[in-house]
């Protein structure tokens, strides 16, 4: 027993048993448990974790950021862009099996909005895509009066939008437009 305990103590310093040891690098930031979860359902006192978040907060809240590796049943977050250090657009790639239907994809993307975001409309554009638009006072504070909207565009694998096979969503901070003005994917 003493040999096992002695070996365990030696291995602890090497990074086993949950203790960081030399050469293992820094331990990543810890998320406050009350601020972990779906971004739009977090308390207003929590930092934004979806659109409008710092890149670090976004990374803390999302697995597979920047990864192009397909993991069945998971979502990849790619093509992140920022404005003044805040996430202003990204693409969600859905790898659900069975594929997400449009309602599930809308629910998934709604989770990326700030808690105060209000849906303005959703509209299918011809046969190419579905557009959902939101408005948020929190984003207005961060990006300015002209950038207080978020446009979500849902796509399928092909150029024809299939409500039963949504494979990706492009999410962008934008100037809100009316339902009638939304005419392209």
Secondary structure as a PSIPRED ss2 file (coil, helix, strand):
# PSIPRED VFORMAT (PSIPRED V4.0)

   1 X C   1.000  0.000  0.000
   2 X H   0.000  1.000  0.000
   3 X H   0.000  1.000  0.000
   4 X H   0.000  1.000  0.000
   5 X H   0.000  1.000  0.000
   6 X H   0.000  1.000  0.000
   7 X H   0.000  1.000  0.000
   8 X H   0.000  1.000  0.000
   9 X H   0.000  1.000  0.000
  10 X H   0.000  1.000  0.000
  11 X H   0.000  1.000  0.000
  12 X H   0.000  1.000  0.000
  13 X C   1.000  0.000  0.000
  14 X C   1.000  0.000  0.000
  15 X C   1.000  0.000  0.000
  16 X C   1.000  0.000  0.000
  17 X C   1.000  0.000  0.000
  18 X C   1.000  0.000  0.000
  19 X C   1.000  0.000  0.000
  20 X C   1.000  0.000  0.000
  21 X C   1.000  0.000  0.000
  22 X C   1.000  0.000  0.000
  23 X C   1.000  0.000  0.000
  24 X C   1.000  0.000  0.000
  25 X C   1.000  0.000  0.000
  26 X C   1.000  0.000  0.000
  27 X C   1.000  0.000  0.000
  28 X C   1.000  0.000  0.000
  29 X C   1.000  0.000  0.000
  30 X C   1.000  0.000  0.000
  31 X C   1.000  0.000  0.000
  32 X C   1.000  0.000  0.000
  33 X H   0.000  1.000  0.000
  34 X H   0.000  1.000  0.000
  35 X H   0.000  1.000  0.000
  36 X C   1.000  0.000  0.000
  37 X C   1.000  0.000  0.000
  38 X C   1.000  0.000  0.000
  39 X H   0.000  1.000  0.000
  40 X H   0.000  1.000  0.000
  41 X H   0.000  1.000  0.000
  42 X C   1.000  0.000  0.000
  43 X C   1.000  0.000  0.000
  44 X C   1.000  0.000  0.000
  45 X C   1.000  0.000  0.000
  46 X C   1.000  0.000  0.000
  47 X C   1.000  0.000  0.000
  48 X C   1.000  0.000  0.000
  49 X C   1.000  0.000  0.000
  50 X C   1.000  0.000  0.000
  51 X C   1.000  0.000  0.000
  52 X C   1.000  0.000  0.000
  53 X C   1.000  0.000  0.000
  54 X E   0.000  0.000  1.000
  55 X H   0.000  1.000  0.000
  56 X H   0.000  1.000  0.000
  57 X H   0.000  1.000  0.000
  58 X H   0.000  1.000  0.000
  59 X H   0.000  1.000  0.000
  60 X H   0.000  1.000  0.000
  61 X H   0.000  1.000  0.000
  62 X C   1.000  0.000  0.000
  63 X C   1.000  0.000  0.000
  64 X C   1.000  0.000  0.000
  65 X E   0.000  0.000  1.000
  66 X C   1.000  0.000  0.000
  67 X C   1.000  0.000  0.000
  68 X C   1.000  0.000  0.000
  69 X C   1.000  0.000  0.000
  70 X C   1.000  0.000  0.000
  71 X C   1.000  0.000  0.000
  72 X C   1.000  0.000  0.000
  73 X C   1.000  0.000  0.000
  74 X C   1.000  0.000  0.000
  75 X E   0.000  0.000  1.000
  76 X E   0.000  0.000  1.000
  77 X E   0.000  0.000  1.000
  78 X E   0.000  0.000  1.000
  79 X E   0.000  0.000  1.000
  80 X E   0.000  0.000  1.000
  81 X E   0.000  0.000  1.000
  82 X E   0.000  0.000  1.000
  83 X E   0.000  0.000  1.000
  84 X C   1.000  0.000  0.000
  85 X C   1.000  0.000  0.000
  86 X E   0.000  0.000  1.000
  87 X E   0.000  0.000  1.000
  88 X E   0.000  0.000  1.000
  89 X E   0.000  0.000  1.000
  90 X E   0.000  0.000  1.000
  91 X E   0.000  0.000  1.000
  92 X E   0.000  0.000  1.000
  93 X E   0.000  0.000  1.000
  94 X E   0.000  0.000  1.000
  95 X C   1.000  0.000  0.000
  96 X C   1.000  0.000  0.000
  97 X C   1.000  0.000  0.000
  98 X C   1.000  0.000  0.000
  99 X C   1.000  0.000  0.000
 100 X E   0.000  0.000  1.000
 101 X C   1.000  0.000  0.000
 102 X H   0.000  1.000  0.000
 103 X H   0.000  1.000  0.000
 104 X H   0.000  1.000  0.000
 105 X H   0.000  1.000  0.000
 106 X H   0.000  1.000  0.000
 107 X H   0.000  1.000  0.000
 108 X H   0.000  1.000  0.000
 109 X H   0.000  1.000  0.000
 110 X H   0.000  1.000  0.000
 111 X C   1.000  0.000  0.000
 112 X C   1.000  0.000  0.000
 113 X C   1.000  0.000  0.000
 114 X C   1.000  0.000  0.000
 115 X C   1.000  0.000  0.000
 116 X C   1.000  0.000  0.000
 117 X C   1.000  0.000  0.000
 118 X E   0.000  0.000  1.000
 119 X E   0.000  0.000  1.000
 120 X E   0.000  0.000  1.000
 121 X E   0.000  0.000  1.000
 122 X E   0.000  0.000  1.000
 123 X E   0.000  0.000  1.000
 124 X E   0.000  0.000  1.000
 125 X E   0.000  0.000  1.000
 126 X C   1.000  0.000  0.000
 127 X C   1.000  0.000  0.000
 128 X C   1.000  0.000  0.000
 129 X E   0.000  0.000  1.000
 130 X E   0.000  0.000  1.000
 131 X E   0.000  0.000  1.000
 132 X E   0.000  0.000  1.000
 133 X E   0.000  0.000  1.000
 134 X E   0.000  0.000  1.000
 135 X E   0.000  0.000  1.000
 136 X C   1.000  0.000  0.000
 137 X H   0.000  1.000  0.000
 138 X H   0.000  1.000  0.000
 139 X H   0.000  1.000  0.000
 140 X H   0.000  1.000  0.000
 141 X H   0.000  1.000  0.000
 142 X H   0.000  1.000  0.000
 143 X H   0.000  1.000  0.000
 144 X C   1.000  0.000  0.000
 145 X H   0.000  1.000  0.000
 146 X H   0.000  1.000  0.000
 147 X H   0.000  1.000  0.000
 148 X C   1.000  0.000  0.000
 149 X E   0.000  0.000  1.000
 150 X E   0.000  0.000  1.000
 151 X E   0.000  0.000  1.000
 152 X E   0.000  0.000  1.000
 153 X E   0.000  0.000  1.000
 154 X E   0.000  0.000  1.000
 155 X E   0.000  0.000  1.000
 156 X E   0.000  0.000  1.000
 157 X C   1.000  0.000  0.000
 158 X C   1.000  0.000  0.000
 159 X C   1.000  0.000  0.000
 160 X C   1.000  0.000  0.000
 161 X C   1.000  0.000  0.000
 162 X C   1.000  0.000  0.000
 163 X C   1.000  0.000  0.000
 164 X C   1.000  0.000  0.000
 165 X C   1.000  0.000  0.000
 166 X E   0.000  0.000  1.000
 167 X E   0.000  0.000  1.000
 168 X E   0.000  0.000  1.000
 169 X E   0.000  0.000  1.000
 170 X E   0.000  0.000  1.000
 171 X E   0.000  0.000  1.000
 172 X E   0.000  0.000  1.000
 173 X E   0.000  0.000  1.000
 174 X E   0.000  0.000  1.000
 175 X C   1.000  0.000  0.000
 176 X C   1.000  0.000  0.000
 177 X C   1.000  0.000  0.000
 178 X C   1.000  0.000  0.000
 179 X C   1.000  0.000  0.000
 180 X C   1.000  0.000  0.000
 181 X C   1.000  0.000  0.000
 182 X C   1.000  0.000  0.000
 183 X C   1.000  0.000  0.000
 184 X C   1.000  0.000  0.000
 185 X C   1.000  0.000  0.000
